Amino acid sequence: MEKDIIEELKNNITGMLSRKLNIKEKEIYILYIPEITNRDSLSENIIKPLLQYSDIKSPTAELIMSSIIYIDDVLLEEDINKMTDYILKGNSVILVSGSKQYIVANTVNYEKRSIAPPEVQMAIRSPREAFNENINSNLSLIRHRIKDSSLKTDFCTVGIRTKTSVAVVYLQDVANPKYVTQIKKRLEEIKVDGILESGYIQKFLSNKTTKVFSQIGTIERSDSACAAILEGRVCILVDGSNLALIVPKGAIGFFDAGDDHYANTYIGIFLKFLRITCLCITLTLSSFYVILVAFNPEFLPEKYILVLTSSRVQVPINAFLEAILTELLLELLREANLRTPKQISTSISIVGAIIIGQALVAAGVVSPLIIIISALSSITSYAVVDYTFSSPIRLLKFLMLFLTATFGLFGFVMGLNIAVIKMASTTSFGFPFTAGIAPFNFHDIKNYIWSNVALNKERPKLLEPIDKKRAE
């Protein structure tokens, strides 16, 4: 019977090896995949003790597990149908002839990166421990900081073919149980062939895929993830991804950098308002240029109107096409710089920003002022801590350009209203995206602005969804 099972497994699992051991009148088979198995642990903790205790008269699976092998993480299983999944995950399966049960030993060994500094969410004063692609390493970073018995980790498997491990991490006595229940329910409802990155989970957990703003935050640094967990939020770790997900996430949370809590309080306040100002500049500066040039130049003093007019004497296109051309050029340079190897990415930036920009001005295609405005608009978009929030702002910037070019000042105001309405109508599991501002909560605003360690000593309240129907 055991030979039939092994033959069937070899037909289903390419590359599976089997090791046969003869102990008295029993035959013991060890099944494993060498590429994802720790073979040193297999030899030292399973094969070696089995051969040393080969004088046992009638070894059974239960006796081998409890008295012979040295592996700490083992279990007895009877379901033959689960055997394939165990082996594909890197476990070693031990079959004993004549026994209905088999042993599953954890000998998993995946190649993984060491703990490295963050590359996406940089900070001057913060721990240099960023998440990597191994879920166990990421959990160890969180448990290293939060040594509390109420820290819970709920595991689930998502993906019909990839069978990706997903961990839901939260503080049981702080996090709202409604959020935890909803998250686990939505994870169980995901029916897809594979989950390769946390972005897949982010899309499935979102209330509506058509929403412009991200309803779920991303975190690379372990200290920021722990801070979010202490606030009562839920952290979702996905095996194979170095970015964790944070639920729920409001708009003001996207402007909060972890090092704001470590530095001087007043410097933190200044940097927060600076980021908010940068967001407004990114969204409105190019559209405001179109208003001044094409519709309402009387907003400027006379001497500035003369300077603006003289700079556009040789420009053959209108202000709208001028702004669209430079904005698209900067987006192209951003994408090219992202996709090129690091060794030549600096050269791409220099060539694009200096040579092409100077050539456009010298050829009279665009004015020098729009180059300055577009460059400033692009630079300010990088000030947002979480890049998933700056991307929708860049899209809304183009929408505002089209509305402004069509309707002038009215279109500009209409574009701002659309952006505000989109933000106000977005929820994250029933938690308003603009929480703290609308609906107004003085405690949340004070805690965000001051970033005082003393404020964090207060026991955080359970985050309650405002709109229960939309949360469900």
C-alpha positions in Angstrom: 0.0 0.0 0.0 2.8 2.4 0.9 4.5 1.8 -2.4 1.3 2.6 -4.3 1.0 5.9 -2.4 4.6 6.8 -3.2 4.2 6.0 -6.9 1.1 8.1 -7.1 2.9 11.0 -5.3 5.9 10.8 -7.6 3.6 11.1 -10.6 1.9 14.1 -9.1 4.9 15.9 -7.6 7.9 16.4 -10.0 11.2 16.2 -8.2 10.0 14.4 -5.1 12.6 12.0 -3.5 12.0 9.1 -1.2 14.3 7.5 1.3 13.7 3.9 2.5 14.8 2.7 5.9 14.5 -0.9 7.2 14.0 -1.1 10.9 13.3 -4.7 12.1 10.3 -5.9 10.2 9.1 -2.4 9.4 9.8 -0.3 6.3 9.9 3.4 6.8 9.7 5.9 3.9 10.7 9.5 4.1 9.3 11.7 1.3 10.5 15.2 0.6 11.4 17.8 -2.1 15.1 18.6 -1.9 14.9 22.2 -3.2 12.7 23.4 -0.4 13.8 21.0 2.4 16.5 21.5 5.0 18.4 18.4 4.2 20.8 18.9 7.1 17.9 18.9 9.5 16.4 15.9 7.7 19.6 13.9 8.1 20.4 14.9 11.7 17.0 15.0 13.2 15.1 12.3 11.4 17.3 9.8 9.5 20.1 9.6 12.1 17.9 8.9 15.2 15.9 6.4 13.3 19.0 4.4 12.4 20.4 4.7 15.9 17.2 3.3 17.4 16.8 0.5 14.8 16.6 -2.1 17.5 13.0 -1.2 18.3 10.9 -4.2 17.7 7.7 -2.7 16.4 8.0 1.0 15.6 4.8 2.8 15.0 4.2 6.3 13.7 3.2 7.6 17.1 6.2 6.0 18.8 8.6 7.5 16.2 7.1 10.9 16.6 7.1 10.9 20.5 10.3 9.0 21.3 12.8 8.9 18.3 13.0 11.9 15.9 14.3 15.2 17.2 12.2 17.6 15.1 10.3 20.0 17.3 7.4 20.8 14.9 5.7 17.5 14.0 2.2 16.2 13.8 0.3 13.0 13.1 -2.1 12.9 10.1 -4.4 10.3 8.7 -5.8 12.0 5.6 -3.9 10.8 2.6 -5.3 13.6 0.4 -3.4 16.2 2.4 -0.1 14.5 1.9 0.6 16.3 -1.4 0.1 19.7 0.1 2.4 19.0 3.0 5.2 17.9 0.7 4.8 20.8 -1.6 5.1 23.2 1.3 8.6 21.8 2.2 7.6 19.4 4.9 9.0 15.8 5.2 6.4 13.0 5.3 7.3 9.8 7.2 5.4 6.7 6.2 5.5 3.6 8.4 4.5 0.3 6.8 1.3 -1.1 8.4 0.3 2.2 10.0 -2.8 4.2 9.0 -1.1 7.4 10.3 1.9 9.3 8.9 4.2 11.9 10.4 4.6 15.4 9.0 7.9 17.0 10.1 8.6 20.7 9.5 11.9 20.7 7.5 11.0 23.8 5.4 13.9 25.7 4.0 13.3 28.5 1.6 15.9 30.9 0.2 15.3 34.3 1.7 16.9 37.7 2.0 18.5 38.8 5.2 17.0 41.7 7.2 17.9 44.9 5.2 17.2 48.6 5.5 14.0 49.9 4.0 14.1 50.9 0.3 10.6 52.3 -0.2 9.8 54.1 3.1 13.1 55.8 4.0 13.7 57.7 7.3 16.6 59.4 8.9 16.0 58.3 12.5 14.3 54.9 12.7 15.3 51.3 13.1 16.9 49.8 10.0 14.8 46.7 10.0 12.5 46.3 7.0 10.3 43.4 6.1 11.5 40.9 3.6 9.7 38.2 1.5 9.7 35.6 4.3 6.6 35.7 6.4 8.3 34.0 9.4 11.1 36.6 9.4 8.5 39.4 9.3 6.5 37.9 12.2 9.7 37.6 14.2 10.4 41.4 13.8 6.9 42.2 15.1 7.1 39.8 18.1 10.6 41.1 18.9 9.0 44.5 19.6 5.6 43.6 20.9 6.1 41.2 23.8 2.4 40.9 24.8 0.3 37.8 25.2 -2.6 39.5 23.5 -0.7 39.7 20.2 -2.6 37.3 18.0 -1.6 35.8 14.7 -4.3 34.1 12.6 -3.1 32.2 9.6 -4.9 31.3 6.4 -4.0 30.0 3.0 -5.0 31.9 -0.1 -4.6 30.9 -3.7 -5.7 27.6 -5.3 -2.4 26.8 -6.9 0.2 29.0 -5.0 -1.3 28.2 -1.5 0.2 31.4 -0.2 0.3 31.9 3.6 -1.3 35.0 4.9 -1.0 36.2 8.5 -3.5 38.5 10.2 -1.7 40.2 13.2 -3.5 42.3 15.8 -3.8 43.0 19.5 -6.8 41.1 20.8 -7.7 43.5 23.5 -7.2 46.7 21.4 -8.2 45.9 17.8 -11.9 46.0 17.0 -13.1 42.4 16.6 -15.5 43.5 13.8 -12.5 44.4 11.6 -10.7 41.2 12.3 -13.8 39.1 11.5 -14.4 41.0 8.3 -10.8 40.7 7.2 -10.7 36.9 7.8 -14.1 36.5 6.1 -12.9 38.3 3.0 -9.7 36.4 2.9 -11.6 33.1 3.0 -13.8 34.3 0.1 -10.8 34.9 -2.2 -10.9 32.4 -5.1 -8.0 32.9 -7.4 -5.2 30.7 -8.8 -2.3 32.5 -7.2 -1.3 35.3 -4.8 2.2 36.5 -5.6 2.3 39.8 -3.7 0.4 41.7 -1.1 -1.0 44.0 -3.8 -3.3 41.1 -4.8 -4.7 40.9 -1.3 -5.0 44.7 -1.2 -7.3 44.7 -4.2 -9.5 41.9 -2.9 -9.9 43.5 0.5 -10.9 46.9 -0.9 -14.6 47.7 -0.8 -14.7 48.7 -4.4 -12.0 48.4 -7.0 -13.2 51.5 -8.7 -12.2 53.7 -5.8 -9.5 56.2 -6.6 -7.9 56.4 -3.2 -6.3 53.4 -1.6 -8.4 52.1 1.3 -5.5 50.0 2.7 -2.1 51.2 3.7 1.2 49.6 2.9 4.2 49.4 5.3 7.7 48.3 4.8 9.3 49.2 8.1 8.7 46.9 11.1 8.6 49.7 13.6 5.8 51.5 11.7 3.8 48.2 11.5 4.1 47.7 15.3 3.0 51.3 15.9 -0.1 50.7 13.8 -0.8 47.5 15.7 -0.5 49.3 19.0 -3.1 51.8 17.7 -5.6 49.1 17.3 -5.2 48.5 13.5 -4.7 45.1 11.8 -1.5 44.2 10.0 -1.7 41.6 7.2 1.5 39.8 6.2 1.7 37.9 2.9 4.3 35.3 2.3 6.5 36.4 -0.7 5.9 40.1 -0.2 8.1 42.6 1.7 5.2 45.1 2.1 2.7 44.6 4.8 -0.9 45.9 4.7 -2.5 48.0 7.4 -6.3 48.1 7.9 -8.1 50.5 8.4 -6.1 53.5 7.0 -7.3 57.1 6.9 -6.0 60.0 4.9 -4.0 61.6 7.7 -2.2 58.3 8.3 -0.6 58.6 4.8 1.2 61.7 6.0 2.5 60.2 9.2 6.2 59.1 8.9 7.5 56.9 11.7 10.4 59.1 12.5 8.0 62.0 13.3 7.5 60.3 16.7 11.2 60.0 17.3 12.4 63.5 16.5 11.7 66.9 18.0 7.9 67.5 18.4 8.0 70.9 16.7 10.0 69.6 13.8 7.5 66.8 13.4 4.6 69.4 13.3 6.5 71.4 10.6 7.1 68.3 8.5 3.5 67.2 8.6 2.2 70.6 7.4 5.0 70.6 4.8 3.8 67.2 3.4 0.2 68.5 3.3 1.3 71.6 1.5 3.3 69.5 -1.0 0.1 67.5 -1.7 -1.8 70.6 -2.5 1.0 71.8 -4.7 1.1 68.5 -6.6 -2.7 68.6 -7.2 -3.2 72.3 -8.1 0.0 74.0 -9.3 -0.2 73.0 -13.0 -3.9 73.8 -13.2 -3.4 77.2 -11.5 -0.8 78.0 -14.2 -3.4 77.3 -16.9 -5.8 79.6 -15.2 -3.3 82.5 -14.9 -2.1 82.2 -18.5 -5.3 81.3 -20.4 -8.2 82.7 -18.4 -7.5 85.0 -15.5 -4.1 86.8 -15.9 -5.6 89.8 -14.0 -5.0 87.8 -10.7 -1.3 88.8 -11.0 0.2 92.3 -10.6 0.9 94.1 -13.9 4.7 93.6 -13.8 4.3 89.8 -13.3 1.9 89.7 -16.2 4.5 91.4 -18.5 7.1 88.8 -17.3 4.8 85.9 -18.0 3.8 87.3 -21.4 7.4 87.8 -22.5 8.3 84.3 -21.5 5.6 82.9 -23.8 6.2 85.0 -26.8 7.9 82.2 -28.8 5.7 79.4 -27.5 3.5 78.1 -30.4 1.0 76.1 -28.2 -1.5 77.1 -25.6 -1.0 76.8 -21.9 -3.0 73.6 -21.6 -1.0 71.7 -24.2 2.2 73.1 -22.7 1.3 71.8 -19.2 0.2 68.4 -20.5 3.3 68.0 -22.5 5.7 68.7 -19.6 3.6 66.7 -17.1 3.6 63.6 -19.4 7.3 64.0 -20.1 8.0 64.0 -16.3 5.8 60.9 -15.9 7.7 59.2 -18.7 11.0 60.0 -17.0 9.7 58.7 -13.7 8.6 55.4 -15.3 11.9 55.1 -17.2 14.0 55.8 -14.1 12.0 53.2 -12.2 12.5 50.4 -14.8 16.2 51.1 -15.7 19.1 49.4 -13.8 20.4 51.4 -10.9 23.8 51.9 -12.6 22.3 54.0 -15.4 19.2 55.4 -13.7 21.1 58.5 -12.6 22.1 59.2 -16.2 18.5 58.9 -17.3 17.4 61.5 -14.7 20.2 63.9 -15.7 19.5 63.5 -19.4 15.8 63.9 -19.0 15.6 66.7 -16.5 18.4 68.9 -17.8 19.2 68.2 -21.4 15.6 67.5 -22.7 14.1 70.3 -20.6 16.7 72.8 -21.7 16.2 71.7 -25.3 12.5 72.2 -25.1 13.0 75.8 -23.8 15.7 76.6 -26.3 13.5 75.4 -29.2 10.6 77.5 -28.0 8.2 74.6 -27.5 7.5 75.4 -23.9 8.3 78.3 -21.6 10.8 78.2 -18.8 8.1 78.8 -16.2 6.2 75.6 -17.0 9.4 73.6 -16.7 9.8 75.0 -13.2 6.2 74.4 -12.3 6.1 70.8 -13.5 9.4 70.0 -11.9 8.1 71.4 -8.6 4.8 69.5 -8.9 6.7 66.3 -9.5 9.1 66.8 -6.6 6.3 67.5 -4.1 4.5 64.3 -5.1 7.4 62.4 -3.4 6.8 64.0 0.0 3.9 61.7 0.8 5.0 58.9 3.0 3.0 56.1 1.4 3.3 56.1 -2.4 -0.1 54.4 -2.8 -1.6 57.8 -1.8 0.5 59.9 -4.2 -0.5 57.9 -7.3 -4.2 58.9 -7.1 -3.2 62.5 -6.6 -1.1 62.4 -9.8 -4.2 61.0 -11.7 -6.5 63.7 -10.3 -3.9 66.3 -11.3 -4.5 65.4 -15.0 -8.3 65.5 -14.4 -8.0 69.0 -13.0 -5.9 70.1 -16.0 -8.6 69.0 -18.4 -11.4 70.6 -16.3 -9.5 73.8 -16.0 -8.7 74.0 -19.7 -12.4 73.5 -20.5 -14.2 75.6 -17.9 -11.5 77.9 -16.5 -11.7 78.9 -12.8 -15.0 77.1 -12.5 -13.4 73.9 -13.8 -10.6 74.3 -11.3 -13.0 74.6 -8.4 -15.0 71.7 -9.7 -11.9 69.5 -9.9 -11.1 70.3 -6.2 -14.7 69.4 -5.3 -14.4 66.1 -7.1 -11.1 65.3 -5.2 -12.6 66.2 -1.9 -15.8 64.2 -2.6 -13.8 61.2 -3.6 -11.9 61.3 -0.4 -14.9 61.9 1.8 -16.9 59.1 0.2 -14.1 56.5 0.6 -14.2 54.2 3.6 -11.9 51.5 4.8 -14.0 48.7 6.3 -16.6 51.3 7.3 -13.9 53.6 8.8 -14.1 57.0 7.0 -11.1 57.9 4.9 -11.2 61.5 6.2 -11.7 60.4 9.8 -10.5 63.1 12.2 -11.3 65.9 9.7 -14.8 64.7 8.6 -16.3 63.7 11.0 -14.2 66.0 13.1 -12.4 64.4 16.1 -10.2 66.8 18.1 -8.4 63.9 19.9 -7.3 62.3 16.6 -6.2 65.7 15.1 -4.2 66.5 18.3 -2.6 63.1 18.4 -1.6 63.3 14.7 -0.2 66.9 14.8 1.8 66.6 18.0 3.1 63.1 17.6 3.9 63.2 21.3 5.1 60.0 23.0 3.0 60.9 26.1 -0.1 60.8 23.9 0.7 57.3 22.8 0.8 56.2 26.5 -3.0 56.6 26.6 -4.8 53.3 25.9 -6.0 53.5 22.3 -9.7 53.2 21.8 -11.2 50.5 19.6 -11.7 51.9 16.1 -15.4 51.8 15.4 -16.7 51.8 11.9 -18.9 54.9 11.3 -20.9 53.4 8.5 -21.9 49.9 9.5 -23.7 49.1 6.3 -20.8 50.0 4.1 -18.4 48.2 6.4 -20.3 45.0 5.8 
